[in-house]
Amino acid sequence: MSQEVAARQAGVSRQWVNSFEQGARRAELGLVLDLFAALGLSLAVTDTEVVSPADTEPQGLDVDALLDSLRSADER
């Protein structure tokens, strides 16, 4: 799945997907959830009291790598 296809399915532009992937400081939550849904992902929210501080460090999402893995799965 290309960024263009994921963007179309999520109802956003490819540029928005690229900006999000690059770590845009702000992104509308609804659009993020739409992109996640288009990629077959979900977002889990947990109680911060049961999450250790090491687990709360922000981690980036490599949308290109995810799309590549989905593309590989489609080709199988």
CORFENQUI-V377813 format. One record per pair of residues at least 12 apart in sequence whose C-alpha atoms are under 7 Angstrom apart, sorted by the first residue. I is the first residue (numbers start at 1). J is the second residue. D is the distance in Angstrom with one decimal. If there is no record, write none. Layout:
i j d
I J D
I J D
//
This chain:
i j d
1 67 5.4
1 70 6.1
1 71 5.0
2 67 6.2
3 17 6.8
6 35 6.9
6 38 6.0
6 39 6.8
9 38 5.7
10 34 5.0
10 35 4.8
10 38 5.5
21 61 6.4
21 62 6.2
21 63 5.8
//
